Amino acid sequence: MSEENKIGRREAIKEIAAGVGAVSSLPVLNNISRAEGHSHHVAAPLVTEAGASRAPSFFDKHQYATVTELASLIIPTDETPGAKEAKVNEYIDMIVGESGHDVKKIYLDGLAWLDKTSVERHNKKFVDLTNNEQVAILTEISQIKNPTPENEVQAKFFRAIKDITIDGFYTSKIGIEELGYIGNTVLDEFPGCTHPEHQS
């Protein structure tokens, strides 16, 4: 992927996280790049990047590896840290584990569909596919505009994993720093209004 495309993807994701509609030509974000109707998990950083990786509490080992791979494909590591460094996989495991049955079902059904499709097409599970093979499947399901009973599972799953990956990244320390948010700060002085008509 070219440097221009890497930056384009990161900027598109940043705009989505900020609640601004963004249109990206990049395949994995294609057709799902508007934030309308999406409810973000707004919170302080829930996963710290330092320290050893935490074992999953909801997903099994293979599902967790697949979630980790998916997050890294959606927000890859390039000239800046990505989902892997922000440990977005831990965030996803925690949020899904604390969610209701319907949400859990979206992820479990979607992961099962992903492996089934990967085996049917390439005789390997998703995590064992080449990067191009993985991206081809994700690109295909990202372009589903009007889900039907035949593709509803994968459409719901892709939207869910994309949204939660963005949420996890931009509520991590790494993501917050990338957005340039510095929190509440104390000003050394307050200059007041600088409009000439308001000067005494």
PAZAPA-4460 file (N, C-alpha, C; in steps of 0.05 Angstrom, whole numbers, plus 32768, in hexadecimal, padded with zeros to 4 digits):
% residues 200
    n_x    n_y    n_z   ca_x   ca_y   ca_z    c_x    c_y    c_z   seq   type   mol
   8011   7FE8   8000   8000   8000   8000   8012   8019   8000     1      M     A
   800B   802C   7FF0   801C   8044   7FED   8019   8056   8006     2      S     A
   802C   8068   800A   802B   807A   8021   8012   808B   8020     3      E     A
   800A   8093   8007   7FF3   80A4   8004   7FDA   8095   800D     4      E     A
   7FD7   807B   8007   7FC0   806C   800F   7FC0   8067   802D     5      N     A
   7FD8   8062   8039   7FD9   805E   8056   7FCF   8077   8064     6      K     A
   7FD9   808E   805C   7FD0   80A7   8069   7FB2   80AC   8064     7      I     A
   7FA9   80A5   804C   7F8D   80A9   8045   7F7B   8098   8057     8      G     A
   7F83   8080   805B   7F73   806E   806D   7F72   8079   8089     9      R     A
   7F8A   8080   8094   7F8B   808A   80AF   7F7B   80A3   80B3    10      R     A
   7F7C   80B5   80A0   7F6D   80CE   80A2   7F4F   80C9   80A0    11      E     A
   7F47   80B6   808F   7F2B   80AF   808D   7F21   80A4   80A7    12      A     A
   7F30   8092   80B3   7F28   8086   80CD   7F26   809B   80E2    13      I     A
   7F3A   80AE   80E2   7F3A   80C3   80F6   7F20   80D4   80F4    14      K     A
   7F18   80DA   80DB   7F00   80EA   80D8   7EE7   80DB   80E1    15      E     A
   7EE6   80C1   80DC   7ED0   80B1   80E5   7ECF   80B1   8104    16      I     A
   7EE6   80AE   8110   7EE7   80AD   812D   7EDE   80C8   8139    17      A     A
   7EE4   80DD   812B   7EDC   80F8   8134   7EBE   80FE   812E    18      A     A
   7EB1   80EB   8121   7E94   80EF   811B   7E8F   80FF   8102    19      G     A
   7EA4   8102   80F1   7EA1   8111   80D8   7E9F   80FD   80C1    20      V     A
   7E8B   8100   80B0   7E88   80EE   8099   7EA1   80F0   8087    21      G     A
   7EAC   80DA   8080   7EC4   80DA   806F   7EC0   80C5   8059    22      A     A
   7EC9   80CB   8042   7EC8   80B8   802C   7EE4   80AF   8025    23      V     A
   7EE9   8095   8025   7F03   808B   801F   7F02   8079   8007    24      S     A
   7F16   807A   7FF6   7F18   8069   7FDF   7F25   804E   7FE6    25      S     A
   7F2E   804B   7FFF   7F3B   8033   8007   7F27   801C   800A    26      L     A
   7F2D   8004   8000   7F19   7FEF   7FFF   7F0D   7FE6   8019    27      P     A
   7F1C   7FE4   802E   7F10   7FD9   8047   7EFD   7FED   8054    28      V     A
   7F01   8007   804E   7EEF   801B   8059   7EDA   8024   8045    29      L     A
   7EDB   8019   802D   7EC8   8022   8018   7EAB   801C   8020    30      N     A
   7E9A   802F   801B   7E7D   802D   801F   7E75   802C   803D    31      N     A
   7E87   802D   804F   7E7F   802D   806B   7E8D   8044   8079    32      I     A
   7E94   8059   806A   7EA5   806E   8075   7E96   8085   8081    33      S     A
   7E7B   8083   8084   7E6C   8098   8091   7E65   808F   80AD    34      R     A
   7E66   80A1   80C0   7E61   8099   80DB   7E44   809B   80E4    35      A     A
   7E32   80A1   80D1   7E16   80A4   80D8   7E0B   808B   80E4    36      E     A
   7DFC   808E   80FA   7DEF   8077   8107   7E01   8066   8117    37      G     A
   7E1A   806E   811A   7E2E   805E   8128   7E31   8069   8144    38      H     A
   7E2E   8058   8158   7E31   8060   8174   7E4C   8058   817E    39      S     A
   7E5D   806B   8183   7E78   8065   818D   7E78   805F   81AB    40      H     A
   7E8B   804E   81B3   7E90   8049   81CF   7EA2   805F   81D8    41      H     A
   7E98   8075   81E3   7EA9   808B   81EA   7EB2   8087   8207    42      V     A
   7ECC   8086   820B   7ED6   8080   8225   7EF3   8089   8227    43      A     A
   7EFE   808A   823F   7F1A   808E   8243   7F28   8075   823A    44      A     A
   7F42   8076   8236   7F50   805E   822D   7F4A   8046   823F    45      P     A
   7F40   8030   8233   7F38   8019   8242   7F4D   8003   8242    46      L     A
   7F60   8006   8230   7F76   7FF3   822E   7F90   8002   822D    47      V     A
   7FA2   7FFB   823E   7FBC   8008   823E   7FCF   7FF9   822B    48      T     A
   7FE0   8008   821D   7FF1   7FFB   8209   800A   7FEE   8216    49      E     A
   8011   7FF7   822E   8028   7FEB   823B   8021   7FD1   8248    50      A     A
   8036   7FC0   824B   8032   7FA7   825A   802B   7F90   8247    51      G     A
   8029   7F78   8253   8024   7F60   8244   8007   7F5F   8239    52      A     A
   8004   7F51   8224   7FE9   7F4E   8218   7FD7   7F3E   822B    53      S     A
   7FBE   7F46   822C   7FAA   7F39   823D   7F9D   7F21   822E    54      R     A
   7F99   7F0B   823C   7F8C   7EF5   8230   7F6E   7EFC   822C    55      A     A
   7F62   7EF2   8216   7F46   7EF9   8211   7F33   7EEE   8227    56      P     A
   7F1E   7EFD   822C   7F0B   7EF4   8240   7EF1   7EEA   8233    57      S     A
   7EEC   7EF2   821A   7ED4   7EEA   820C   7EDA   7ED8   81F4    58      F     A
   7EEA   7EE0   81E2   7EF1   7ED0   81CA   7F03   7EB9   81D1    59      F     A
   7F01   7EA3   81C2   7F15   7E8E   81C5   7F2F   7E96   81B7    60      D     A
   7F43   7E86   81BA   7F5E   7E8E   81B0   7F5E   7E93   8192    61      K     A
   7F51   7E83   8183   7F50   7E87   8165   7F40   7E9F   815E    62      H     A
   7F28   7EA2   816A   7F18   7EBA   8165   7F27   7ED4   816B    63      Q     A
   7F36   7ED3   8181   7F45   7EEA   818A   7F5B   7EF1   8176    64      Y     A
   7F68   7EDC   816B   7F7D   7EE1   8157   7F70   7EED   813E    65      A     A
   7F58   7EE5   8137   7F4B   7EEF   811F   7F43   7F0C   8124    66      T     A
   7F38   7F12   813B   7F31   7F2E   8142   7F4A   7F40   8141    67      V     A
   7F60   7F36   814C   7F79   7F45   814C   7F81   7F4B   812F    68      T     A
   7F80   7F37   811E   7F87   7F3A   8101   7F75   7F4F   80F3    69      E     A
   7F5B   7F4D   80F9   7F48   7F5F   80EC   7F4D   7F7C   80F4    70      L     A
   7F51   7F80   810E   7F56   7F9B   8118   7F6F   7FA7   810A    71      A     A
   7F84   7F96   8107   7F9D   7F9F   80FB   7F9A   7FA5   80DD    72      S     A
   7F87   7F97   80D0   7F81   7F9D   80B4   7F72   7FB7   80B1    73      L     A
   7F60   7FBD   80C4   7F50   7FD5   80C2   7F60   7FEE   80C9    74      I     A
   7F70   7FEC   80DF   7F83   8002   80E6   7F9F   7FF7   80E7    75      I     A
   7FAC   7FF5   80D0   7FC7   7FE9   80CF   7FDC   7FFA   80DC    76      P     A
   7FF2   7FED   80E2   800A   7FFB   80EB   8018   8005   80D2    77      T     A
   801E   801F   80D1   802D   802A   80BA   8042   803D   80C5    78      D     A
   8042   8056   80BE   8055   8068   80C9   804E   8070   80E6    79      E     A
   8036   8069   80EE   802D   806D   8109   8021   8053   8114    80      T     A
   801F   8051   812F   8014   8038   813A   7FF8   8033   8131    81      P     A
   7FF0   8019   8130   7FD6   8011   8128   7FC7   8003   813E    82      G     A
   7FB3   7FF4   8136   7FA2   7FE5   8149   7FB1   7FD2   815A    83      A     A
   7FC6   7FC5   814E   7FD6   7FB2   815D   7FE3   7FBF   8175    84      K     A
   7FF0   7FD5   8170   7FFF   7FE3   8185   7FEC   7FEE   819A    85      E     A
   7FD4   7FF6   8192   7FC0   8001   81A4   7FB1   7FEB   81B3    86      A     A
   7FB7   7FD1   81AC   7FA9   7FBA   81B9   7F8B   7FBC   81B6    87      K     A
   7F82   7FC3   819E   7F66   7FC5   8199   7F58   7FAA   819D    88      V     A
   7F67   7F94   8198   7F5B   7F79   819C   7F51   7F76   81B9    89      N     A
   7F60   7F80   81CC   7F57   7F7E   81E8   7F3E   7F8E   81ED    90      E     A
   7F3D   7FA5   81E1   7F25   7FB6   81E3   7F0C   7FA8   81D8    91      Y     A
   7F10   7F9C   81C0   7EF9   7F8E   81B3   7EF0   7F77   81C5    92      I     A
   7F03   7F67   81CF   7EFC   7F50   81E0   7EEC   7F59   81F8    93      D     A
   7EF5   7F6F   8204   7EE8   7F79   821C   7ECB   7F84   8216    94      M     A
   7EC9   7F94   8201   7EAF   7FA0   81FB   7E9B   7F8B   81F2    95      I     A
   7EA3   7F79   81E1   7E91   7F64   81D7   7E89   7F52   81EE    96      V     A
   7E9C   7F4C   81FF   7E97   7F3A   8216   7E83   7F46   822A    97      G     A
   7E81   7F61   822B   7E6F   7F6E   823D   7E55   7F76   822F    98      E     A
   7E52   7F6F   8215   7E3A   7F76   8206   7E25   7F61   8208    99      S     A
   7E0D   7F68   81FE   7DF7   7F55   81FF   7DFA   7F3E   81EA   100      G     A
   7DE7   7F2C   81EC   7DE8   7F14   81DB   7DE8   7F1B   81BE   101      H     A
   7DD8   7F2E   81B5   7DD6   7F35   8199   7DF0   7F3F   818E   102      D     A
   7DFE   7F4F   819D   7E18   7F5A   8195   7E2D   7F43   8193   103      V     A
   7E2D   7F32   81A7   7E40   7F1B   81A7   7E3B   7F0A   818F   104      K     A
   7E22   7F06   8188   7E1B   7EF5   8172   7E25   7F00   8157   105      K     A
   7E24   7F1A   8154   7E2F   7F27   813C   7E4C   7F1F   8138   106      I     A
   7E5C   7F21   814D   7E78   7F1B   814B   7E7E   7EFD   8148   107      Y     A
   7E70   7EED   8157   7E75   7ED0   8155   7E6C   7EC5   813A   108      L     A
   7E55   7ECE   8130   7E4C   7EC5   8116   7E5E   7ED0   8100   109      D     A
   7E67   7EE9   8103   7E78   7EF5   80EF   7E93   7EE7   80ED   110      G     A
   7E9F   7EE1   8104   7EB8   7ED3   8104   7EB6   7EB7   80F8   111      L     A
   7EA0   7EA9   80FE   7E9B   7E8F   80F3   7E98   7E91   80D5   112      A     A
   7E89   7EA5   80CB   7E86   7EA8   80AF   7EA1   7EAE   80A1   113      W     A
   7EB1   7EBE   80AE   7ECB   7EC6   80A2   7EDD   7EAD   809E   114      L     A
   7EDE   7E9C   80B2   7EEE   7E84   80B0   7EE2   7E70   809B   115      D     A
   7EC8   7E6D   809C   7EBB   7E5B   8089   7EC0   7E64   806C   116      K     A
   7EBE   7E7E   8067   7EC2   7E89   804C   7EDF   7E86   8044   117      T     A
   7EF2   7E8B   8057   7F0E   7E88   8051   7F16   7E6C   804A   118      S     A
   7F0B   7E59   8059   7F10   7E3C   8053   7F05   7E34   8038   119      V     A
   7EEC   7E3D   8032   7EE0   7E37   8019   7EEF   7E41   8001   120      E     A
   7EFB   7E59   8004   7F09   7E66   7FEE   7F26   7E5F   7FEC   121      R     A
   7F33   7E5B   8003   7F50   7E58   8003   7F5A   7E40   8014   122      H     A
   7F48   7E30   801F   7F4F   7E19   802F   7F60   7E20   8048   123      N     A
   7F5C   7E39   8051   7F6A   7E42   8069   7F57   7E55   8079   124      K     A
   7F5B   7E56   8093   7F4C   7E69   80A3   7F56   7E85   809E   125      K     A
   7F46   7E99   80A6   7F4C   7EB5   809F   7F67   7EBE   80A8   126      F     A
   7F6F   7EB7   80C1   7F89   7EC0   80CB   7FA1   7EB4   80BB   127      V     A
   7F9C   7E9F   80AD   7FB2   7E92   809D   7FB3   7E9A   8080   128      D     A
   7FA0   7EAB   8078   7FA0   7EB5   805D   7FB6   7ECA   8058   129      L     A
   7FBC   7ECE   803F   7FCF   7EE4   8039   7FC1   7EFF   803D   130      T     A
   7FD0   7F14   803F   7FC4   7F2E   8043   7FB1   7F35   802C   131      N     A
   7FB9   7F2F   8014   7FA7   7F35   7FFD   7F8D   7F26   7FFE   132      N     A
   7F8E   7F0D   8007   7F76   7EFC   8009   7F64   7F07   801F   133      E     A
   7F70   7F0F   8035   7F60   7F1B   804B   7F53   7F34   8043   134      Q     A
   7F62   7F46   8036   7F57   7F60   802D   7F41   7F5C   8019   135      V     A
   7F44   7F48   8007   7F2F   7F43   7FF3   7F15   7F3C   8000   136      A     A
   7F15   7F2B   8014   7EFC   7F24   8022   7EF0   7F3C   8030   137      I     A
   7F01   7F4B   803E   7EF7   7F63   804D   7EED   7F78   803A   138      L     A
   7EFA   7F7B   8023   7EF1   7F8E   800F   7ED5   7F87   8005   139      T     A
   7ED2   7F6D   8000   7EB8   7F63   7FF6   7EA1   7F69   8009   140      E     A
   7EA5   7F63   8023   7E8F   7F67   8036   7E8C   7F84   803E   141      I     A
   7EA1   7F94   803B   7E9F   7FB0   8041   7E8D   7FBF   802C   142      S     A
   7E8A   7FB3   8015   7E7B   7FBF   7FFF   7E5D   7FB7   7FFE   143      Q     A
   7E54   7FA8   8012   7E38   7FA1   8013   7E28   7FB9   801C   144      I     A
   7E18   7FC3   800A   7E08   7FDC   8011   7DED   7FD5   801C   145      K     A
   7DDF   7FC2   8011   7DC4   7FBB   801A   7DC4   7F9D   8020   146      N     A
   7DCA   7F96   8039   7DCC   7F7A   8041   7DB3   7F6A   803B   147      P     A
   7DB6   7F52   8032   7DA0   7F3F   802E   7DA4   7F28   8042   148      T     A
   7D90   7F17   8045   7D93   7F00   8057   7DAC   7EF0   8052   149      P     A
   7DB5   7EF0   8039   7DCD   7EE0   8031   7DE7   7EED   803A   150      E     A
   7DE8   7F07   803D   7E01   7F14   8045   7DFF   7F26   805D   151      N     A
   7DE9   7F23   806C   7DE5   7F34   8083   7DF9   7F2F   8099   152      E     A
   7E01   7F16   809D   7E14   7F0F   80B3   7E2E   7F1E   80AE   153      V     A
   7E39   7F1B   8096   7E53   7F27   8091   7E52   7F46   8090   154      Q     A
   7E3B   7F50   8087   7E38   7F6E   8086   7E38   7F79   80A2   155      A     A
   7E27   7F6D   80B3   7E26   7F77   80CF   7E40   7F74   80DD   156      K     A
   7E4E   7F5D   80D8   7E67   7F59   80E6   7E7C   7F6D   80DD   157      F     A
   7E7E   7F72   80C3   7E93   7F85   80BB   7E8E   7FA0   80C6   158      F     A
   7E75   7FA9   80C6   7E70   7FC4   80D1   7E77   7FC4   80EF   159      R     A
   7E70   7FAF   80FD   7E75   7FAE   811A   7E93   7FAE   8120   160      A     A
   7EA2   7F9D   8111   7EBF   7F9B   8117   7ECD   7FB4   810E   161      I     A
   7EC4   7FC1   80F9   7ED0   7FDA   80F0   7ECB   7FF0   8105   162      K     A
   7EB2   7FF2   810E   7EAB   8007   8121   7EBA   8003   813C   163      D     A
   7EBA   7FEB   8146   7EC6   7FE6   8160   7EE5   7FE9   815F   164      I     A
   7EF0   7FE3   8148   7F0D   7FE7   8145   7F14   8005   8146   165      T     A
   7F05   8015   8138   7F09   8032   8138   7F05   803D   8154   166      I     A
   7EEF   8034   8162   7EEA   803C   817D   7F02   8035   818F   167      D     A
   7F0B   801C   818D   7F20   8012   819E   7F3A   8021   819A   168      G     A
   7F40   8027   8181   7F59   8036   817B   7F58   8052   8185   169      F     A
   7F42   8060   8181   7F40   807C   8188   7F37   8081   81A5   170      Y     A
   7F34   806B   81B5   7F32   806F   81D2   7F4A   8063   81E0   171      T     A
   7F5E   805C   81D0   7F78   8053   81DC   7F8A   806B   81DE   172      S     A
   7F9F   8068   81EE   7FB2   807E   81F2   7FBE   8086   81D7   173      K     A
   7FC5   8072   81C7   7FD1   8077   81AC   7FBE   8087   819B   174      I     A
   7FA5   807E   819A   7F91   808B   8188   7F8B   80A8   8191   175      G     A
   7F89   80AC   81AB   7F83   80C6   81B6   7F9A   80D9   81AF   176      I     A
   7FB3   80CF   81B2   7FCA   80E0   81AB   7FCA   80E7   818D   177      E     A
   7FC2   80D3   817C   7FC1   80D8   815F   7FAD   80EE   8158   178      E     A
   7F96   80EE   8167   7F82   8103   8162   7F8B   811E   816B   179      L     A
   7FA1   811F   817B   7FAB   8138   8185   7F9D   8142   819D   180      G     A
   7F8D   8131   81AA   7F7E   8139   81C2   7F91   813A   81DA   181      Y     A
   7F93   8150   81E8   7FA5   8152   81FE   7F96   8155   8219   182      I     A
   7F7C   8153   8218   7F6D   8155   8231   7F6A   8171   823C   183      G     A
   7F60   8173   8254   7F5D   818D   8261   7F79   8198   826A   184      N     A
   7F7F   81B0   8262   7F98   81BC   826A   7F93   81D7   8277   185      T     A
   7FA6   81DF   8288   7FA4   81F9   8296   7FB4   820E   8286   186      V     A
   7FA7   8224   827F   7FB4   823A   8271   7FC4   824B   8284   187      L     A
   7FDC   8252   827C   7FED   8264   828D   7FE0   8280   828F   188      D     A
   7FD3   8288   8279   7FC5   82A1   8279   7FAE   82A0   8266   189      E     A
   7F9A   82B1   826A   7F83   82B2   8258   7F83   82CD   824B   190      F     A
   7F89   82CF   8231   7F8C   82E9   8224   7F72   82F9   8221   191      P     A
   7F5B   82EC   8223   7F42   82FA   821F   7F3C   82FF   8202   192      G     A
   7F27   830D   81FD   7F1E   8313   81E2   7F31   8326   81D4   193      C     A
   7F38   8320   81BB   7F4A   8331   81AC   7F3D   8343   8197   194      T     A
   7F22   8342   8196   7F14   8353   8183   7F16   8370   818B   195      H     A
   7F1F   8382   8178   7F23   839F   817F   7F0A   83AC   818C   196      P     A
   7EF2   83A5   8182   7EDA   83B2   818C   7ED4   83AA   81A9   197      E     A
   7EE1   8396   81B3   7EDC   838D   81CE   7EF1   8396   81E2   198      H     A
   7F05   83A4   81D8   7F1A   83AE   81EA   7F11   83C7   81F9   199      Q     A
   7F19   83C9   8211   7F11   83E0   8221   7F26   83F6   8220   200      S     A
***
